[in-house]
Amino acid sequence: MKKNFDVIFLQEVFDFLKELKPKHSEKIIYNIRKSQTKNDPELFKKLSNEIWEFRTLYQGNHFDY
């Protein structure tokens, strides 16, 4: 499947993901990868020209990053 964009994770992202429960971090990474091939406004929203927001809802927890 063709990717629409690449994602580069900063060290802060890895630090954030390590603090979460494994299932939560897996869901976030899954949603990021999914958004690379599918435009889903529930997961991915453009805030400005260069800034995008990824959103994940998992087991009642909202994660915006």
Order of alpha helices (4+ residues) and beta strands (2+ residues): alpha-alpha-beta-beta-beta
